[in-house]
Amino acid sequence: PQPSGRFFAFNQAARRRRCNARSMKRAYPFLAIASGLAIAIAGAFAIADRTADAAGADTHFARPAYEHARDGAVPDLTRYGVLGDKAKLASLGENVGVCHDALSAAGVRYREVPAAHQSGCGYNEALVVQASMSTWKAPEAMPMTCDLAAKMHLWERHVVIPAAEKYLGSPVVEIKAFGSFQCRTVAGHDRLSEHAYGKAVDVAGFVLADGREITVLGDFYNKGAKGDFLREIHDRACDLFDVTLGPNYNEDHANHFHVDVGGQHACR
């Protein structure tokens, strides 16, 4: 007998359901892959958004600009790259006019002081820094040669302030020194110190924006952040100044860093 119309329609519907089920089984792997890709893409966008938010947030670490020093007769002291450019660093001591221009371009205010000579000590040119990124403070005025002032500014800008913010979470607002020019000999020797020519500074400590004071005498051997800060800026001063001496050198330097541009080379 011929199947009734109702039976035929039922049979056709069942056949369609079986075909749909087989199609869905074949589609499952592709759907799983598509879902996985969608989740991964959404996660990537979420990470990117969080990264962008973090980049836009305030940060305590002043990251140096690592651009190469610009070409030109006057070294750009605002560029981190000048620290590794021996020719540009040398030009600061070879040409006083270039050195003055470099300080002015970096925003350092200074006044020139007359030449001074006494008992074999003295200098033909010197200046006193009036305003830099932080205050340079000593019991008396600190006349120094221009190349020493320029390297002090480079150290302050690219080493001291970033290290303070990295380790201590607050920038340096004052560099405390014992002094610069002084007509005296090296302790325990007959020869004149680089201080006698205005080519050396003794740095005793630092004051942070939050009011804390970090001293070489009290904190150099500290096992925490204060000691890390002082040891880093001492070690990196060795790459910039001709001579860097600190507490590891001898007891005479237990309370300060001696830095100079006298032409000798030592890092202790």
Secondary structure, 3 states (H helix, E strand, C coil): CCCCHHHHHHHHHHHHHHHHHHHHHHHHHHHHHHHHHHHHHHHHHHHHHHHHHHHHCCCCCCCCCCCCCCCCCCCCCCCHHHHHCHHHHHHHHHCHHHHHHHHHHCCCEEEEECCEEECCEEECCEEEEEECCCEEECCCCCCECHHHHHHHHHHHHHHHHHHHHHHHCCCEEEEEEEECCCCCECCCCCCECHHHHCCEEEEEEEEECCCCEEEHHHHCCCCCHHHHHHHHHHHHHCCCCCEEECCCCCHHHCCCEEEECCCCCEEC
